[in-house]
Structure formats: structure tokens, C-alpha cells
């Protein structure tokens, strides 16, 4: 494999994450260093109005694997994620949030499943003891309604903590939908899924 080839692109959409981004990056950096494979980290700043962008520029200045995208305003997480996927160079792209709900220590399992042949590896959230009754009920209702009106079916608890092969990314970025749900579109593409179950912090 050529030394310049990036194996893994890590995509992280951000909006007003000034308070957590430094700690998140340190945790992510430690996990990626342990993987011993070439990678890039793409932080997609979704029009943050706090110091998120300044923090990201500082991180990028000290870490050559980091690339920063900054949207002109807040377009929403789905657009921020899509923008990063359009420029990702990796043979696989892993998406996760920076708010601590997606455990970075599970990343090696996603990579292992992909290396074993899975083209889509999805994190399935098994719950959070802090979830309110309303959140649990509304989540169940979302999946029920989505599956009624969609030709694809979302597995309850599936999250945006997801790794996809480059062939899936190439198909994904061709889609023209503007009101998009990333995980729904990836499901719609029809690639076989593998699942990793986790409990949110």
C-alpha cells in the first residue's frame, strides 16, 4: 500500500463545541495512534458562534492529520457531515459526534469489522440511564413513523456513529437530497450492514 494513501477518514461535525473539543481531540488522538494506520481527521464546523473554529485552527496547527472545514452559517449536522464526506480521502470514513455520546474507545471495533469485509458498520445505542421518558418515547415514535413512510428500514437505536467503505461514500455523495438523514440514506443505498452495540455515556 502506498505510504501516502489514507486508510481512515474520521469525520466530526461540530456546532458550538468550544468547551469539549480539546478533550475530545485528545481522546480521539490516543485511539487513532493505537490503530497504527494512516488517517485524517476532518472537523466540519457548522457555523459555530462560540470559539469552536479558533480551537479547531489551533488543533490543526499542532496536528498535521487534522483538516478543518468551516461552513458560512449553521446549516445543520447532516449538511456539515455531508460536506466532510465529499472531501474525505480515506478508504473508509468513520463518522461520530464530539459530545461524548459516541465512545471513541470503540473505534477499533468498527475498523476491525470493516477490515473483515463489512462495508457499513453502524453503532447501535442501547440506551442511557439519564434518558427521560419523553426522549425514549419520541425515539421509538421516530423509528416507527420513518419505517412506515420509507422504503428502507432503520434499526431502532442506530446512530450516526458509523463507518462506511469508500464505495459507499462514492454512492452517498452522488445523492441530491437536501433534506437528508445521513443514516437513512446510507441504509437506502442497500449495502449489507454490521452492527456494534454500545451504551451512551
C-alpha positions, -999 to +999 in steps of 0.1 A: +000+000+000+015+034-009+026+053+022+006+084+011-027+066+009-051+075+037-068+044+051-093+060+075-110+094+074-127+104+107-155+129+101-167+150+131-195+177+126-194+204+153-216+232+164-206+253+195-184+226+210-157+250+223-160+235+258-153+199+248-133+199+216-098+199+232-106+169+254-124+151+226-095+155+203-070+142+228-091+111+234-096+106+196-059+111+190-050+085+216-073+059+200-061+066+164-024+064+174-031+029+187-046+018+154-013+022+135-029+031+102-028+062+081-056+085+088-070+120+087-095+139+110-119+162+093-136+186+117-167+202+100-176+234+118-213+240+113-213+278+117-205+278+154-209+312+171-186+304+200-148+298+199-151+264+182-134+275+150-105+291+168-100+259+188-100+239+157-075+261+140-052+258+170-056+219+169-049+218+132-018+239+137-004+213+160-017+181+144-009+176+107-036+149+104-064+174+110-083+192+083-109+219+092-140+228+071-160+258+082-195+264+068-206+300+064-235+296+087-253+269+107-268+245+080-274+216+104-255+185+113-265+165+082-251+191+058-219+195+079-214+157+077-221+156+040-196+184+033-169+165+051-177+132+033-173+150+000-136+158+007-127+127+027-097+108+012-098+076+032-106+041+020-131+041+048-149+070+065-159+069+102-185+095+115-190+104+151-201+133+174-178+152+197-202+155+226-191+123+243-222+102+234-202+081+209-174+063+228-141+068+209-127+037+225-150+015+204-135+028+171-110-001+168-140-025+166-155-006+137-122-007+119-119-045+126-153-052+112-145-032+081-112-049+076-130-082+079-152-072+049-182-052+063-189-022+041-212-005+065-207-007+103-233+011+124-232+019+161-265+010+179-272+029+210-286+006+237-298+034+259-287+059+285-298+058+321-302+095+320-328+094+292-362+109+301-395+091+294-402+116+267-369+111+249-373+073+249-409+075+237-402+101+210-373+080+198-395+049+194-421+070+176-395+084+152-384+049+141-419+037+137-430+067+116-398+066+095-402+029+087-438+033+078-431+060+052-397+049+040-388+020+016-358+013+038-359+004+075-339+019+103-330-004+131-341+012+164-312+028+183-290+032+152-268+063+154-246+085+133-216+066+149-209+048+117-181+035+094-186+031+057-164+019+029-152+042+002-176+026-023-205+035-001-192+071+003-189+074-035-226+064-039-236+086-010-221+118-023-239+114-056-273+117-039-290+150-044-315+151-014-313+183+005-335+174+035-314+144+044-309+120+072-274+105+067-281+071+083-314+068+064-297+075+031-269+050+038-295+024+046-313+032+014-282+025-007-287-012+002-253-023+014-252-050+040-248-037+075-229-049+105-238-035+140-218-026+171-239-021+203-229+005+228-242+023+258-240+061+257-222+080+284 
